[in-house]
């Protein structure tokens, strides 16, 4: 069965229609095609155009954040390496200054264990920044439990920090 044979009943019916009915069928087909054109091609493109500025702003903000992180990483890489004693002094100073009595520092080999008891979240965040920047020490292990005291988050547990070898 060929394509022409399949459309033969349709063409026969078409020839039987009055001119007014043919115009109405053409109009209906035109509306269906226009709707399909709108739904499949134009509406998605217009939606993309409407949201492009907002997406560009979000991507610009992400790019700025990534560039800031890149600059921080490069500045940390350019710092001269610290010896064990200097790193330990800096970590001890940061612990006493930022965490105070809520932390206890113990050193074993090239690792420092910091035991936290009721350390505030802000103080812990500041201490981690100081440990990374000043002592060039990063957490190797963290066993922390979050608690609350007077509505504020506190942390209890142990952080094991890496230090340069002696």
Residue pairs with C-beta under 8 A, 6 or more apart in sequence:
14 22
17 25
76 132
76 133
76 136
79 136
81 136
81 164
82 90
82 135
82 136
82 164
83 164
84 110
84 163
84 164
84 165
84 166
87 135
87 136
87 137
87 163
87 164
88 107
88 112
88 135
88 163
90 130
90 131
90 134
90 135
90 136
90 137
91 105
91 112
91 131
91 134
91 135
91 137
91 161
91 163
92 105
93 134
94 127
94 130
94 131
94 134
94 135
95 103
95 105
95 114
95 127
97 130
98 123
98 126
98 127
98 130
99 114
99 116
99 119
99 123
99 124
99 127
100 123
102 116
102 117
102 118
102 119
102 120
102 123
103 114
103 115
103 116
103 117
103 119
103 127
104 114
104 115
104 117
105 112
105 113
105 114
106 112
106 113
106 114
106 115
107 113
107 163
110 162
110 163
110 164
110 165
110 166
111 140
111 160
111 161
111 162
111 163
112 137
112 160
112 161
112 163
113 158
113 159
113 160
113 161
114 158
114 159
114 160
114 161
115 157
115 158
116 124
116 144
116 155
116 156
116 157
116 158
116 159
117 156
118 147
118 149
118 154
118 155
118 156
119 127
119 154
119 155
119 156
120 152
120 153
120 154
120 155
121 152
121 153
121 154
121 155
124 155
128 139
131 137
131 138
131 161
132 138
135 161
135 163
136 164
137 161
137 162
137 163
138 161
138 162
139 159
139 160
139 161
139 162
140 160
140 161
140 162
141 158
141 159
141 160
142 157
142 158
142 159
142 160
143 157
143 158
143 159
144 155
144 156
144 157
144 158
144 159
145 155
145 156
145 157
146 153
146 154
146 155
147 153
147 154
147 155
147 156
148 154
